[in-house]
Amino acid sequence: PQGTRDYSPKQMAIRERVFNVIITCFKRHGAEVIDTPVFELKETLTGKYGEDSKLIYDLKDQGGELLSLRYDL
């Protein structure tokens, strides 16, 4: 969708180092790693949280897709 970005190889190397430090620390304390999308189709989230839920943030129309941000991300 519009509004997302690509990272250069240099930027990705920095991101990976930072994430590895964070993940290592979290795992040391018993956390488990997951990876989920930051945004989802609006219909998916309203099905989970309800139409009037204040737990989701609607995004503008992204090329015909109605997307929303998940409250926990």
C-alpha positions, 0 to 999 in steps of 0.5 A: 500500500501507499505510504510504506517504504523500502530500506537500503542495504545500509539501513537494513544492516543497522535495523538488523543489529538493533533488532538482534540486540532487542530480541536477544534481550527479550529472549533472555527474559523468556519472550518469544518472537512473533512477526505480524503486519502493522496494518490489516484490512479494515474488515478483518479488524472490525470483525475481531474488535467490532465496528465501533471499537476505539482499538483501531485507527483507520487509514485513508483509502490506499488504492482501493483498500480500506486499511486500519492500524492495529491498536497493539502496534 
